[in-house]
Structure formats: C-alpha cells, structure tokens
Amino acid sequence: MENVFADIAVPISALSTQFERPKRNAFVFITTEVDACKSAFEDLKQLEDVKEVYLSHGAYDIIAKVSGESFEHLREIVIKRIKNIGSIKSALTLTIV
C-alpha cells in the first residue's frame, strides 16, 4: 500500500521549533515602603519581564503583571529582581494557570 502522506510528513523535531511554548504569567501584588511607591513603580517599569505595572489604592500599592518561560522563571523574577528593589516591602504572587 502506498503512503499517501509521504509528501507531507514532517519530523516532530521540526514541528517543535516552529511553535513557541506559551509564556507563563503572574500578577504580583506589591507593598512598598512609605512614600516610595512612585520610585518602586519606576524601577518595576525598567524590568524586561514586567509587562504591565499599575499603581493602586487599598491593601497593595502596586500590581505588576510578569511573564516568563516557566513557573520557575516567574519565581526567579519575583525573588531575584522584584523583591530586591529596595523600596519594596512585600510581594504576593498569583500565577495564572
């Protein structure tokens, strides 16, 4: 029997290079030191993996949307970049599944 799909067969390895893995996203709810909200806001805007930043009123001073290659990458962004900004007091991260 003739293989009618022979002309369109593509190795799986070739397909995997054509499609990017979907990015992982999270919202980070941030509390800053007193009177340091605008400074933290400007610092967050400079981070490559921070896609959106909003000032807010209420329990949190800033809400940031971050994007990364994996949940582990998101964790590194929050722990090593966001929490290292001096004016940030605390951060609560909610990942999007």
Steps between C-alpha positions, in 0.01 A plus 500: 500500500633841405558760772283793388638716779867463401513842336365684803676310777698727729720377782372591846829672580439740212152583629625580848727772363211661312287564809603689811404375842234720651623757749405463865348804668447619855366801682715635780328704772762727653523703820765771507670700771322822600532768230697266272215390275593711197866404524413129507256552214774655284747222591247230409433659160869453417494120548474308173273224632254745658239553229253727681518711818215679677487726805212405729327608820404254770685203643772518231687797353592350162375216281742363240447242228810291432565252222757221479589175329391280791365516854859465623600799288212701652624404847849627415360828365308565820768387745816624329378813322180636647563427867854639470366848422580686821171684533289182478391371838301190396358323197220248455511303175200342331588285199265463208442138396 
